[in-house]
Amino acid sequence: MIGRKEPSTRWAWVEIDRGALRRNTRAFKNLLGPRQRLCCVVKADAYGHGAVECAKIMHATGCDMFAVATVMEGVELRRGGISEPILVLSEPPATAIDTLLEHSLMPSVYTSEFALAYGERAVSLGVVGRYHMAIETGMNRIGVHYADVIDFRREIDFHRGIRCDGVFTHFATADESNGWDYKLQCKRFDEAVAAMHEAGFECGIVHCDNTVASILDPSMRYDMIRAGIGLYGLQPSEVTRPVFPLEPVMSVRARVTRTAHPAMGEGVGYGFTYRVPRARVQICTLPIGYADGLSRTLSNRMDVLFRGMRVRQVGNICMDQFMVAIQQTSQRETPEAEMGDLMTVIGRDGGAEITMDEMAQLRGTINYEVACGFGMRLEKIYT
Ligand SMILES: *Cc1c(COP(=O)(O)O)cnc(C)c1O
């Protein structure tokens, strides 16, 4: 049932299905052996789904660790009462070190300058600064180059203020798990880890899989997988869709804030990019805009659902509102909307559905970006 709960101050909201989040989390947990861990990636406010609320559900479903992109995302989880290990998937500026140590957040480390500054500060506070070492194996984003891992560890491992709790890399093309590029990253990572073990350097938890790799390639799961998008019920690639069913967690709903029947030829919205083409067209206003993540590039190109049917969005999407048109034709009488009626921007209504993937395709982007966007301003309702 939709619309059971909604915000008291706004006729637009994001619905988060706790049950779906739980079942998706369990599906990833079930991929793992008893000694393998699940790290849930909750960066960008859990891909727009609300980091603290989602982390609580994931924790209750067997998540062992959380990963975030920024130090402040980690602080937010701590303030929200999350006590599991938290990995920051980047090396922040050295000025973040006190905050990391205060909140027990593990940075990713790949420069000796940061590692040693981190160690110095930890010693002066009488603690040990735990970190995960990022290894660059081919994506050319962050990490110690795979051929330099031994030199790097020799440079920093003398320091008693730091401890390597994990080593990891990140794949650029894991959706092509038989591809040459992916295999090469695997090989470089395997060899870098083996070399460190052989040289006697502590590696801690070894991990490399994101959602798509953890589904497609059981051989690289190592000690932990880092699942993100799949937890939220979104497919990372068309390749995984047939083999790993997931349930979408987020829906986006709004209620009609005004209805009108402008005369034929009247314009709608900024710039009049739509004009009422005939008599008997109802224009309905909905209170969601591009500041809520509904990209303006969708203007005049997307549909929303009303009573289980598609209606066309018309005119330029505004910052906070957009309009739809319900058209009567001689062949078909379409039910008109009333002020306060419910419409669905993302999700199911009766037999109809608008998916993140449909919207991503229209925008020329990926479902990740669409989901993150809806987290920007809309209130989240957990059902
Ligand atoms: C975002 C991210 C992930 C999660 O990726 P998904 O495709 O969402 O599973 C894992 N590891 C790193 C380093 C990331 O940046």
Ligand as a Chemical Component Dictionary entry (heavy atoms), coordinates in Angstrom:
data_LIG
# 
_chem_comp.id                   LIG 
_chem_comp.type                 NON-POLYMER 
_chem_comp.pdbx_formal_charge   0 
_chem_comp.three_letter_code    LIG 
# 
loop_
_chem_comp_atom.comp_id 
_chem_comp_atom.atom_id 
_chem_comp_atom.alt_atom_id 
_chem_comp_atom.type_symbol 
_chem_comp_atom.charge 
_chem_comp_atom.model_Cartn_x 
_chem_comp_atom.model_Cartn_y 
_chem_comp_atom.model_Cartn_z 
_chem_comp_atom.pdbx_ordinal 
LIG C1 C1 C 0 31.160 3.150  -4.400 1  
LIG C2 C2 C 0 32.186 2.120  -4.115 2  
LIG C3 C3 C 0 31.817 0.791  -3.894 3  
LIG C4 C4 C 0 30.406 0.278  -4.087 4  
LIG O1 O1 O 0 30.138 0.154  -5.458 5  
LIG P1 P1 P 0 28.729 -0.444 -5.967 6  
LIG O2 O2 O 0 28.887 -0.532 -7.426 7  
LIG O3 O3 O 0 27.712 0.548  -5.563 8  
LIG O4 O4 O 0 28.557 -1.741 -5.290 9  
LIG C5 C5 C 0 32.803 -0.087 -3.506 10 
LIG N1 N1 N 0 34.095 0.301  -3.372 11 
LIG C6 C6 C 0 34.477 1.574  -3.609 12 
LIG C7 C7 C 0 35.903 1.941  -3.458 13 
LIG C8 C8 C 0 33.553 2.523  -4.011 14 
LIG O5 O5 O 0 33.949 3.772  -4.263 15 
# 
loop_
_chem_comp_bond.comp_id 
_chem_comp_bond.atom_id_1 
_chem_comp_bond.atom_id_2 
_chem_comp_bond.value_order 
_chem_comp_bond.pdbx_ordinal 
LIG C1 C2 SING 1  
LIG C2 C3 SING 2  
LIG C2 C8 DOUB 3  
LIG C3 C4 SING 4  
LIG C3 C5 DOUB 5  
LIG C4 O1 SING 6  
LIG O1 P1 SING 7  
LIG P1 O2 DOUB 8  
LIG P1 O3 SING 9  
LIG P1 O4 SING 10 
LIG C5 N1 SING 11 
LIG N1 C6 DOUB 12 
LIG C6 C7 SING 13 
LIG C6 C8 SING 14 
LIG C8 O5 SING 15 
# 
